[in-house]
Amino acid sequence: MRQQPVSPQTTVTLSAAGAGQCSLTPPSGTRWDLQLAAVSTVSPSGTTVQLPQCFLYLGNSNGPLTLIDSTNNGNSASSGKVLGAPFYAGTCIWAVWAGADANATATLQVYGTQTSGYRSGM
């Protein structure tokens, strides 16, 4: 098995109502052991007016399923509640924003360790 640190991120442009969602999943044949998930938003004007809510979920490619954590400061927050939950290819971590500035750019970034080759020798 080979382990290496990872910190992938993804972004989404939120709707005119300040809502949206995005997800991350490990590549095929790997596992993520996450330590932290961070969320943020940047409004088109560069000045945040609304303080959005953000919800972190465990899910799959069809969407969010199980709530992990939430914050009323979705423009800049982090959660360690992803610690201990292994993420395999097809298991997604979702961030869902509500009440943000219209058309803001929202970012989900996770930090942890990626293990590859864990299935070898089976």
Helices and strands as residue ranges (DSSP letters): E 2-6, E 9-13, E 20-24, E 30-42, E 53-60, E 63-71, E 76-79, E 86-88, E 92-98, E 105-116
